[in-house]
Amino acid sequence: MAVTHSVQSGKGRDDVLAVHSIDTVVFTVPDIEEAVKFYTAFGMDVKRDGNAVNLFTVGHSHCWMRVIENKQPKALQFLTFGIYAEDEAAFKQKIEQLGLGCAPHPLATRPGLWLKGPDGHPFQLVVSDKVSPSQKTPATPARALARHPAAAPARSQIGKVHPRWLSHVLLFTPSVSGLIDFCEAVLGLRLSDRSGDLVAFMHTPHGSDHHLLACVHSEGPGLHHTSWDLGSVDEVGEASEQMRNAGYADGWGVGRHVLGSNYFYYVRDPWGSFAEYSADIDFISSEYPWTAGDYAPEDSFYLWGPSVPEWFVANTELPAKN
């Protein structure tokens, strides 16, 4: 049975103007059938829509991601952020004052406010329910074991693992500091932690996981990974096995991050980017301050796990070098 969290339509903190969720991720791929196969194996509820798929988590009514076929190499198109209705006029005024407005993206399917991101990707703001968690993610209840009193179940007892919701998105950027400044000044996000100009993690002051949006340095922009919440480190391990059995052998993990503290396994998708299984990530409440840190690289990546593959940090959206 899928474990879900409810959306919230009420106002968050009244003293801040900030987006409250990543509502939808939209990117294009060369072949939509590859996307159907990959995300079905990953445990998503995949719904076809012509030359696109809308991705839901099982038991959840929100569309987290839209993947569209365009016969071109994979490319991030835009991110949609959720805002409260009470904040729409203030965001519209800010976008106009800063001269950041832009035309709606041709692949957009919903009305909203459009603005230019610092790295070329447009961002959309839509009035919507808060779908980012508003409390620490609960652990999955322990399953009844046929092998009781043994702690581990039989392999035959393990069913398919399904993510619960989108935890965060990590973008490539040529300027980590520039993207932080933009997200703080325009979107109202706040820095959680960083490692110089290498990587940074940001949360919403309305309450979210340690990072709602993160960024890592690259020669150009792009999408590194989307991260999907699971209920335990056991589920992370089981999900990694699930993907290997489905033919997706390339990945990194299982391990544990330092910044965010979450357990992880990254699956390499058919386009060279990643979908992460994540469990037990830190939560930053709207009610209590979080002190951001600037950590050395060796203290910013992972606490334990296998060696990092060279292709893990490759930005496949960059033009090929001759």
C-alpha positions as CSV (number, residue, x, y, z in Angstrom):
1,M,0.0,0.0,0.0
2,A,1.4,3.4,-0.9
3,V,2.0,5.9,1.9
4,T,0.9,9.4,0.8
5,H,0.9,12.9,2.3
6,S,-2.0,15.4,1.9
7,V,-1.7,18.6,0.0
8,Q,-2.3,21.9,1.8
9,S,-4.1,24.9,0.3
10,G,-3.8,27.2,3.3
11,K,-1.3,30.0,3.7
12,G,2.1,29.2,5.2
13,R,4.2,31.8,7.0
14,D,2.7,35.3,6.7
15,D,6.0,37.1,7.0
16,V,7.7,35.8,3.9
17,L,7.1,35.9,0.1
18,A,8.3,32.5,-1.2
19,V,7.4,29.6,-3.4
20,H,6.1,26.7,-1.3
21,S,6.7,23.7,-3.6
22,I,8.3,22.4,-6.8
23,D,5.0,21.7,-8.6
24,T,6.1,20.1,-11.9
25,V,9.3,19.3,-13.7
26,V,9.1,19.4,-17.5
27,F,11.7,18.0,-19.8
28,T,12.0,16.5,-23.3
29,V,13.5,13.2,-24.5
30,P,14.1,11.6,-27.9
31,D,11.9,8.5,-27.4
32,I,8.8,8.5,-25.1
33,E,8.7,4.7,-25.0
34,E,12.0,4.7,-23.1
35,A,10.5,7.1,-20.6
36,V,7.5,4.8,-20.1
37,K,9.7,1.8,-19.5
38,F,12.1,3.5,-17.2
39,Y,9.6,5.2,-14.9
40,T,7.3,2.2,-14.8
41,A,10.2,0.2,-13.5
42,F,11.1,3.0,-11.1
43,G,7.7,2.6,-9.5
44,M,5.8,5.6,-10.8
45,D,2.2,5.8,-12.0
46,V,2.8,6.5,-15.6
47,K,0.0,8.0,-17.7
48,R,0.3,8.4,-21.4
49,D,-0.8,11.7,-23.1
50,G,-0.1,11.5,-26.8
51,N,3.7,12.0,-27.3
52,A,4.1,12.7,-23.5
53,V,3.8,11.0,-20.2
54,N,2.5,12.5,-16.9
55,L,4.2,11.0,-13.9
56,F,2.3,10.5,-10.6
57,T,3.3,8.6,-7.5
58,V,1.0,5.7,-6.6
59,G,-1.9,6.8,-4.5
60,H,-1.2,10.5,-5.1
61,S,-3.3,12.8,-7.4
62,H,-0.6,15.3,-8.1
63,C,1.3,15.2,-11.4
64,W,4.9,15.7,-10.4
65,M,6.6,15.5,-13.8
66,R,5.8,15.7,-17.5
67,V,8.2,14.1,-20.0
68,I,7.6,14.9,-23.7
69,E,9.0,13.3,-26.8
70,N,10.7,15.7,-29.3
71,K,13.2,13.4,-31.1
72,Q,16.1,15.5,-29.7
73,P,18.6,14.8,-26.9
74,K,17.1,15.1,-23.4
75,A,16.8,18.6,-22.2
76,L,15.2,20.4,-19.2
77,Q,12.5,22.8,-20.4
78,F,11.2,24.5,-17.3
79,L,10.2,24.1,-13.7
80,T,6.9,25.1,-12.2
81,F,6.8,26.3,-8.6
82,G,3.7,26.4,-6.4
83,I,2.7,29.7,-4.7
84,Y,-0.1,30.7,-2.4
85,A,-3.0,32.6,-3.9
86,E,-2.5,35.4,-1.4
87,D,1.1,35.9,-2.8
88,E,0.3,36.0,-6.6
89,A,-0.1,39.8,-6.9
90,A,3.1,40.4,-4.9
91,F,5.1,37.9,-7.1
92,K,3.7,39.5,-10.3
93,Q,4.7,42.9,-9.1
94,K,8.2,41.7,-8.2
95,I,8.7,40.0,-11.6
96,E,7.6,43.2,-13.4
97,Q,9.8,45.5,-11.2
98,L,12.9,43.3,-11.8
99,G,12.2,43.0,-15.6
100,L,12.2,39.2,-15.4
101,G,8.9,38.5,-17.2
102,C,9.0,36.2,-20.2
103,A,6.5,34.6,-22.6
104,P,4.9,31.3,-21.6
105,H,6.8,28.2,-22.6
106,P,5.3,26.6,-25.8
107,L,5.0,23.3,-23.9
108,A,3.1,24.8,-21.0
109,T,-0.4,23.5,-20.3
110,R,-1.4,25.7,-17.4
111,P,-1.7,29.5,-16.8
112,G,0.7,31.1,-14.4
113,L,3.4,33.8,-14.0
114,W,6.5,33.3,-16.2
115,L,10.0,34.6,-15.5
116,K,13.5,34.2,-16.8
117,G,15.8,32.0,-14.8
118,P,19.4,33.1,-14.5
119,D,20.7,30.2,-16.6
120,G,18.3,30.4,-19.5
121,H,15.5,28.1,-18.3
122,P,12.2,29.8,-17.7
123,F,10.4,29.3,-14.4
124,Q,6.6,29.3,-13.9
125,L,4.7,30.2,-10.8
126,V,1.3,28.7,-10.3
127,V,-1.3,29.1,-7.5
128,S,-1.5,25.5,-6.2
129,D,-1.8,23.4,-3.1
130,K,1.4,22.9,-1.2
131,V,2.8,19.5,-2.2
132,S,6.2,19.7,-0.5
133,P,6.1,18.0,2.9
134,S,5.1,20.1,5.8
135,Q,6.6,17.8,8.4
136,K,9.4,15.3,8.7
137,T,8.7,12.4,6.3
138,P,7.3,9.4,8.3
139,A,9.0,6.1,8.1
140,T,7.2,3.2,6.4
141,P,5.5,1.0,8.9
142,A,7.4,-2.3,9.4
143,R,5.9,-5.1,7.3
144,A,4.7,-8.3,8.9
145,L,7.3,-10.9,8.4
146,A,6.6,-14.5,7.6
147,R,10.2,-15.3,9.0
148,H,9.4,-13.9,12.4
149,P,11.3,-13.5,14.7
150,A,14.0,-13.0,12.0
151,A,14.6,-9.3,11.2
152,A,14.8,-9.6,7.4
153,P,12.0,-10.8,5.2
154,A,12.3,-13.6,2.6
155,R,13.3,-12.2,-0.8
156,S,10.0,-13.6,-2.2
157,Q,8.1,-11.3,0.2
158,I,9.4,-8.1,-1.3
159,G,6.9,-6.3,-3.5
160,K,7.5,-3.5,-5.9
161,V,8.8,-0.3,-4.3
162,H,6.8,2.9,-5.1
163,P,8.1,6.4,-4.4
164,R,5.8,8.6,-2.2
165,W,6.5,12.1,-3.6
166,L,9.0,14.3,-5.2
167,S,11.6,15.4,-2.6
168,H,13.8,17.7,-4.6
169,V,15.4,18.6,-7.9
170,L,19.1,19.2,-8.5
171,L,20.1,21.5,-11.4
172,F,23.5,22.0,-13.1
173,T,24.5,25.7,-13.2
174,P,27.6,27.6,-14.4
175,S,27.2,29.9,-11.3
176,V,26.2,28.3,-8.0
177,S,26.3,31.7,-6.2
178,G,24.3,33.4,-9.0
179,L,21.6,30.8,-8.8
180,I,21.5,31.1,-5.0
181,D,21.1,34.8,-5.2
182,F,18.3,34.5,-7.7
183,C,16.4,31.9,-5.7
184,E,16.7,34.0,-2.5
185,A,15.9,37.4,-4.0
186,V,13.1,36.3,-6.5
187,L,11.7,32.9,-5.4
188,G,12.1,33.5,-1.6
189,L,14.0,30.2,-1.1
190,R,16.7,30.1,1.6
191,L,20.1,28.5,1.7
192,S,20.3,25.3,3.7
193,D,24.0,24.5,3.2
194,R,26.6,24.8,0.5
195,S,30.2,23.9,-0.4
196,G,31.7,27.1,-1.8
197,D,30.8,27.4,-5.5
198,L,30.6,23.7,-6.0
199,V,27.1,22.8,-4.7
200,A,24.3,24.4,-2.7
201,F,21.0,23.3,-1.2
202,M,17.9,25.5,-0.7
203,H,14.6,25.1,1.2
204,T,11.4,27.1,1.3
205,P,10.7,29.0,4.6
206,H,7.1,27.6,4.4
207,G,8.6,24.2,5.5
208,S,10.3,21.6,3.3
209,D,12.9,18.9,3.2
210,H,16.5,20.1,3.7
211,H,16.5,20.9,0.0
212,L,13.6,21.6,-2.3
213,L,16.0,22.8,-5.0
214,A,19.7,22.2,-5.2
215,C,22.4,23.1,-7.7
216,V,25.9,21.9,-8.7
217,H,28.5,23.6,-10.8
218,S,28.9,22.7,-14.5
219,E,30.0,24.5,-17.6
220,G,26.3,25.0,-18.5
221,P,22.8,24.5,-17.2
222,G,20.8,21.2,-17.1
223,L,19.0,18.7,-15.0
224,H,21.1,16.4,-12.9
225,H,18.4,14.5,-11.0
226,T,15.0,14.4,-9.5
227,S,14.8,12.8,-6.1
228,W,11.9,10.7,-4.8
229,D,11.0,9.9,-1.2
230,L,10.9,6.4,0.2
231,G,10.0,5.3,3.7
232,S,13.3,3.5,4.8
233,V,16.8,2.7,3.9
234,D,15.6,-0.9,3.3
235,E,13.3,0.4,0.6
236,V,16.2,2.3,-0.9
237,G,18.1,-1.0,-1.1
238,E,15.1,-2.9,-2.4
239,A,14.4,-0.3,-5.0
240,S,18.0,-0.4,-6.2
241,E,17.6,-4.1,-6.7
242,Q,14.3,-3.5,-8.5
243,M,16.0,-1.3,-11.1
244,R,18.9,-3.7,-11.6
245,N,16.5,-6.5,-12.2
246,A,14.7,-4.3,-14.7
247,G,17.9,-3.8,-16.7
248,Y,19.1,-0.5,-15.3
249,A,22.4,-1.5,-13.9
250,D,24.1,1.8,-13.8
251,G,23.7,3.6,-10.5
252,W,25.4,5.0,-7.5
253,G,24.7,3.9,-3.9
254,V,23.4,2.7,-1.6
255,G,25.0,5.4,0.6
256,R,24.2,8.2,3.0
257,H,24.6,11.9,2.3
258,V,26.1,14.4,4.7
259,L,24.2,17.5,3.8
260,G,20.5,16.5,4.1
261,S,21.5,13.2,5.9
262,N,19.4,11.1,3.5
263,Y,20.1,7.6,2.4
264,F,20.3,7.4,-1.4
265,Y,20.5,5.3,-4.5
266,Y,20.8,7.1,-7.9
267,V,19.6,5.2,-11.0
268,R,21.1,6.4,-14.3
269,D,18.2,7.0,-16.7
270,P,18.3,6.3,-20.5
271,W,19.5,9.9,-21.2
272,G,22.4,10.1,-18.8
273,S,20.8,11.9,-15.9
274,F,19.5,10.4,-12.7
275,A,16.4,9.5,-10.6
276,E,17.2,9.2,-6.9
277,Y,15.6,7.1,-4.3
278,S,15.9,9.0,-1.0
279,A,14.9,8.2,2.6
280,D,15.0,9.9,5.9
281,I,16.1,13.4,4.7
282,D,16.4,16.2,7.2
283,F,13.4,18.5,7.5
284,I,13.5,22.3,7.9
285,S,10.4,23.5,9.7
286,S,8.8,26.9,9.0
287,E,8.7,27.5,12.8
288,Y,12.4,27.1,13.6
289,P,15.5,28.8,12.0
290,W,18.1,26.7,10.3
291,T,21.7,27.9,10.3
292,A,23.3,27.4,6.9
293,G,26.9,26.0,6.7
294,D,29.6,26.3,4.1
295,Y,31.4,22.9,4.1
296,A,34.6,21.6,2.6
297,P,34.0,19.3,-0.4
298,E,34.9,16.2,1.6
299,D,32.2,17.1,4.1
300,S,29.6,18.0,1.6
301,F,28.9,14.9,-0.5
302,Y,28.5,11.5,1.2
303,L,29.2,9.9,4.5
304,W,29.5,6.4,3.3
305,G,28.9,4.4,0.1
306,P,30.6,3.1,-3.0
307,S,33.1,5.2,-5.0
308,V,31.5,7.8,-7.2
309,P,31.4,6.8,-10.9
310,E,33.0,9.3,-13.2
311,W,29.8,9.6,-15.3
312,F,27.8,10.7,-12.2
313,V,28.9,14.3,-12.6
314,A,28.5,14.5,-16.4
315,N,26.1,17.1,-17.7
316,T,24.7,15.3,-20.8
317,E,22.8,18.5,-21.8
318,L,26.0,20.3,-22.7
319,P,26.9,20.5,-26.4
320,A,29.2,17.7,-27.5
321,K,32.9,18.8,-27.7
322,N,34.7,18.2,-31.0
